[in-house]
């Protein structure tokens, strides 16, 4: 895991790096790679794929929110923490879909709680699954699996980079895709709630890789799915 810090105040980055290292030791996890920058431009020149970023808002040149938007283009799953002395930036930060908004001075207990949420989500999303096909075995992360569809005897796994005809049954996928983001909307479908665009009483629209796909939603599962989806949205805020 790689964690980056961007703030023109060295005292702040020294404190954050110390606390983040302490957090990972406290949960018995390997200490992540840590990188510190004093400007958004320098960070973007040096980073291609960070997992977690702590960004100040007001810095010379590019703001932390703008720098965070650029990081998300490189890794849509990055967890961005905005760290600032100015709570007036909260609305702007939320519009950029940052993971958390922390005020200075940073409270250790609050930081640890939010880091635990970030690491948990990253761990779940990065879990890998093997897709066995007649042509070979393809590995995709949970975050890359959009849905699984059974039509007759054919089972198709739709991913963000293509569709695979699975040699396994839908029952296999039901017992395999047990992460909270997956839900069986119908006897023939399992969907990743990450890609839900809209929910009707008898169907769900999925939006991925610039395309839309409609899947069936059993009427008797509608209320349960709607509740599960709202809980999912709350969990990834």
Secondary structure per residue as TSV (DSSP state, phi and psi in degrees):
chain	resnum	aa	ss	phi	psi
A	1	X	-	360.0	144.0
A	2	X	E	-124.0	128.0
A	3	X	E	-119.5	129.6
A	4	X	E	-117.3	152.0
A	5	X	E	-130.2	133.7
A	6	X	E	-135.6	109.9
A	7	X	-	-161.5	138.7
A	8	X	S	-82.7	1.9
A	9	X	-	-103.4	106.7
A	10	X	H	-63.9	-30.4
A	11	X	H	-62.3	-39.3
A	12	X	H	-66.8	-47.0
A	13	X	H	-66.5	-34.9
A	14	X	H	-62.4	-43.1
A	15	X	H	-67.2	-43.2
A	16	X	H	-66.1	-42.8
A	17	X	H	-63.3	-38.0
A	18	X	H	-63.5	-45.6
A	19	X	H	-68.0	-40.5
A	20	X	H	-65.0	-42.6
A	21	X	H	-61.6	-40.7
A	22	X	H	-62.9	-41.0
A	23	X	H	-59.8	-48.9
A	24	X	H	-65.0	-34.2
A	25	X	H	-65.7	-37.8
A	26	X	H	-67.2	-26.1
A	27	X	T	-99.9	5.4
A	28	X	T	72.4	24.4
A	29	X	-	-100.3	154.7
A	30	X	-	-60.1	141.8
A	31	X	-	-67.5	131.9
A	32	X	-	-74.5	167.0
A	33	X	E	-68.6	135.5
A	34	X	E	-119.9	134.3
A	35	X	E	-135.1	136.6
A	36	X	E	-119.7	135.0
A	37	X	E	-133.0	154.0
A	38	X	S	-108.0	5.8
A	39	X	S	-155.3	153.4
A	40	X	H	-63.5	-37.4
A	41	X	H	-62.8	-43.9
A	42	X	H	-64.7	-39.9
A	43	X	H	-63.2	-45.9
A	44	X	H	-67.2	-28.8
A	45	X	H	-72.4	-24.8
A	46	X	H	-104.8	-11.4
A	47	X	-	-116.3	134.8
A	48	X	S	-113.6	-30.9
A	49	X	-	-155.7	92.3
A	50	X	-	-98.6	153.1
A	51	X	S	-94.4	-37.2
A	52	X	E	-136.2	139.6
A	53	X	E	-134.6	135.6
A	54	X	E	-110.2	115.7
A	55	X	E	-124.9	131.5
A	56	X	E	-76.6	153.4
A	57	X	S	-83.2	-56.1
A	58	X	S	-94.1	107.8
A	59	X	-	-137.3	157.6
A	60	X	S	-57.5	135.7
A	61	X	S	81.1	-130.5
A	62	X	S	-67.7	136.4
A	63	X	-	-74.0	160.4
A	64	X	H	-63.9	-33.8
A	65	X	H	-66.9	-42.6
A	66	X	H	-65.4	-40.8
A	67	X	H	-63.6	-38.5
A	68	X	H	-63.9	-38.4
A	69	X	H	-60.1	-39.6
A	70	X	H	-68.2	-40.0
A	71	X	H	-61.5	-38.1
A	72	X	H	-67.7	-27.6
A	73	X	H	-67.3	-32.8
A	74	X	H	-81.2	-32.6
A	75	X	-	-145.3	96.6
A	76	X	T	-61.4	-15.6
A	77	X	T	-99.5	5.0
A	78	X	-	-63.1	145.1
A	79	X	E	-101.1	112.7
A	80	X	E	-104.2	125.3
A	81	X	E	-105.1	121.8
A	82	X	E	-90.4	126.1
A	83	X	E	-120.1	116.6
A	84	X	E	-151.8	160.3
A	85	X	S	-92.4	-1.2
A	86	X	-	-118.6	94.5
A	87	X	G	-64.0	-12.2
A	88	X	G	-61.4	-17.3
A	89	X	G	-84.9	1.2
A	90	X	H	-58.3	-46.6
A	91	X	H	-60.4	-44.7
A	92	X	H	-63.7	-40.5
A	93	X	H	-63.8	-41.3
A	94	X	H	-66.1	-36.2
A	95	X	H	-63.1	-29.3
A	96	X	T	-86.0	3.7
A	97	X	T	57.8	45.8
A	98	X	-	-70.4	158.8
A	99	X	S	-75.0	-47.5
A	100	X	E	-146.4	157.2
A	101	X	E	-120.4	116.1
A	102	X	E	-115.3	139.3
A	103	X	E	-100.9	149.5
A	104	X	S	-87.8	144.7
A	105	X	S	-70.3	146.7
A	106	X	-	-74.2	130.1
A	107	X	-	-81.3	125.0
A	108	X	H	-58.8	-49.0
A	109	X	H	-64.0	-41.2
A	110	X	H	-66.2	-41.0
A	111	X	H	-59.7	-45.7
A	112	X	H	-63.7	-41.6
A	113	X	H	-59.7	-45.0
A	114	X	H	-73.6	-33.6
A	115	X	H	-65.3	-38.1
A	116	X	H	-61.1	-41.9
A	117	X	H	-63.1	-43.1
A	118	X	H	-63.5	-46.9
A	119	X	H	-64.6	-38.9
A	120	X	H	-61.9	-45.8
A	121	X	H	-65.8	-40.6
A	122	X	H	-63.5	-42.2
A	123	X	H	-62.7	-42.3
A	124	X	H	-66.4	-47.4
A	125	X	H	-66.6	-29.1
A	126	X	T	-91.2	-1.0
A	127	X	-	-61.9	136.9
A	128	X	E	-103.3	146.9
A	129	X	E	-128.7	141.0
A	130	X	E	-90.7	129.1
A	131	X	E	-106.7	106.5
A	132	X	E	-86.1	123.6
A	133	X	E	-128.5	175.0
A	134	X	T	-67.6	-21.9
A	135	X	T	-94.7	-10.4
A	136	X	E	149.2	-169.3
A	137	X	E	-113.4	129.7
A	138	X	E	-119.5	133.9
A	139	X	E	-105.7	130.0
A	140	X	E	-135.1	146.1
A	141	X	E	-75.2	158.7
A	142	X	G	-54.8	-41.2
A	143	X	G	-66.1	-16.0
A	144	X	G	-95.7	-9.2
A	145	X	E	-91.1	119.3
A	146	X	E	-88.3	-50.3
A	147	X	E	-165.7	166.1
A	148	X	E	-124.9	133.8
A	149	X	E	-127.9	134.2
A	150	X	E	-111.1	124.0
A	151	X	E	-132.2	106.4
A	152	X	T	66.9	-127.4
A	153	X	T	-96.0	2.1
A	154	X	E	-96.4	129.2
A	155	X	E	-115.8	123.1
A	156	X	E	-115.8	131.5
A	157	X	E	-103.8	114.1
A	158	X	E	-90.9	129.1
A	159	X	E	-125.0	173.3
A	160	X	T	-68.1	-14.1
A	161	X	T	-122.7	20.2
A	162	X	E	145.3	175.7
A	163	X	E	-114.8	140.2
A	164	X	E	-125.1	134.5
A	165	X	E	-83.7	111.9
A	166	X	E	-81.5	141.5
A	167	X	S	-82.1	-8.4
A	168	X	S	-95.1	157.8
A	169	X	-	-80.0	167.5
A	170	X	H	-66.1	-32.3
A	171	X	H	-60.4	-38.0
A	172	X	H	-59.4	-45.3
A	173	X	H	-70.4	-32.4
A	174	X	H	-62.2	-40.2
A	175	X	H	-81.4	-13.7
A	176	X	H	-94.9	-44.4
A	177	X	-	-87.7	76.2
A	178	X	-	-103.5	4.8
A	179	X	S	-66.5	153.7
A	180	X	T	-60.3	-18.9
A	181	X	T	-78.7	-12.5
A	182	X	E	-100.8	142.8
A	183	X	E	-147.1	135.2
A	184	X	E	-85.3	100.8
A	185	X	E	-76.8	-18.2
A	186	X	E	-160.9	162.7
A	187	X	T	-61.8	-16.0
A	188	X	T	-109.1	2.5
A	189	X	E	-139.8	143.9
A	190	X	E	-127.8	129.1
A	191	X	E	-120.1	151.4
A	192	X	E	-92.7	116.4
A	193	X	G	-64.4	-14.3
A	194	X	G	-58.3	-30.2
A	195	X	G	-104.2	10.7
A	196	X	E	-69.8	129.3
A	197	X	E	-104.4	-39.8
A	198	X	E	-157.1	156.5
A	199	X	E	-126.0	123.9
A	200	X	-	-108.6	177.4
A	201	X	S	-69.3	-23.9
A	202	X	S	-128.6	10.1
A	203	X	E	-158.0	161.0
A	204	X	E	-129.4	132.3
A	205	X	E	-96.0	127.3
A	206	X	E	-107.3	142.3
A	207	X	E	-125.1	118.5
A	208	X	E	-156.6	143.7
A	209	X	T	48.8	37.4
A	210	X	T	77.5	10.8
A	211	X	E	-126.6	164.0
A	212	X	E	-119.2	144.1
A	213	X	E	-137.8	133.4
A	214	X	E	-99.0	132.3
A	215	X	E	-124.8	155.8
A	216	X	E	-74.1	146.9
A	217	X	-	-126.8	115.3
A	218	X	-	-61.3	134.1
A	219	X	G	-60.0	-34.6
A	220	X	G	-75.0	-11.7
A	221	X	G	-102.9	-2.0
A	222	X	H	-57.2	-53.2
A	223	X	H	-63.3	-41.7
A	224	X	H	-65.7	-40.2
A	225	X	H	-67.6	-42.4
A	226	X	H	-60.2	-43.4
A	227	X	H	-64.8	-42.3
A	228	X	H	-64.1	-37.6
A	229	X	H	-67.5	-41.4
A	230	X	H	-65.0	-37.3
A	231	X	H	-67.5	-37.4
A	232	X	H	-62.3	-45.9
A	233	X	H	-60.2	-39.4
A	234	X	H	-65.8	-36.6
A	235	X	H	-71.9	-23.8
A	236	X	T	-102.8	9.0
A	237	X	-	-65.5	360.0
